[in-house]
Amino acid sequence: MALPQSLFDRKPRYTSRIVSEITGLTRIAMKRYEANGLLKIKRDEYRRKLYSNRDVLILAVIKQLVKVKKVSSVNGIKVILK
């Protein structure tokens, strides 16, 4: 079964608060992943960070890698995501 293409949409649409609720990650964790180059988050005209469906999917995968697979290094996550 193929995943819907809308999951990979790069259109910025969700605030960090909404993404935090969706993924269960803290905003601090999301900011850390962005600072380490795992995500490139867009900003709107008011400088608010907006996350795309693709960003949410990547964060969900990162959460699984950290929590379930016990991948602890950013470099390890980067290798797996590529």
N, C-alpha and C positions, 0 to 999 in steps of 0.2 A: 504494500500500500504506500503510495507516494504522499509526501507531506504537501499541504496546500502552499502555493507560492507566496501567499500573503504572509506566511510566517517569516519569510526572508526579506520582507519589505523594508527598505531603508529610510522611509519617510519619517522624520521626527514627529512624535505625537504624544508621548507620555512624560509627565514630570517625574522627578526622582521619587517623590512621595508615592505615586501610583506604582512605579516599578518596584519600589521597596515592598509594597503590599503584595504585588503579584509574585515576586520571587522569594520573599521572606528574608532577603538580605538587608543589612543595615545600609543607610546612606554612606556611612563611613567606609564600609567594605566596598561599595560601588565606586566611591571616589578613589580608593586605593587601587582598585583594578584599572581604573582609567589612568591614574598617575603612572602605573607600571606598563602602560601601552597595550593593555588587553582590549580596550575599547576606545573609540574616538567619538565622543558625544558632541552633538550639534547644540547650538544655542539659538534661541529665538531673538527677536528684536529687543526684548527686555533683558537679555543676557541670562535667561533661565535655561537650564539644561533640559533638553528634550531627547528622549530615547525612542528608537525605532523598534518595530517588532523583532528585527534581527538582533538588536542590542539586548532585548529582553531574553531572547533565545540563548544568546551567548552567555549572559549572566546565569541563566538556569543551568547551562552545561557546566560553567565554572563552579557553581554551588555543588553540583553532583560530584565533580572531580574532587573537590575539597572534602566534602562531608562523607561521601560513600567510598570513593577510591583512595582517599587519604593522600592526594597529591598536595604537597605543602609548599612547593616553590613556584614562584611566578614563571621561572624559566620552564619548568615542567609543564605548566598549564599552556604556555605559549607553544611548546613543541606539539602537544596533543591537539591544540586548536588548529594548527596549520595542517 
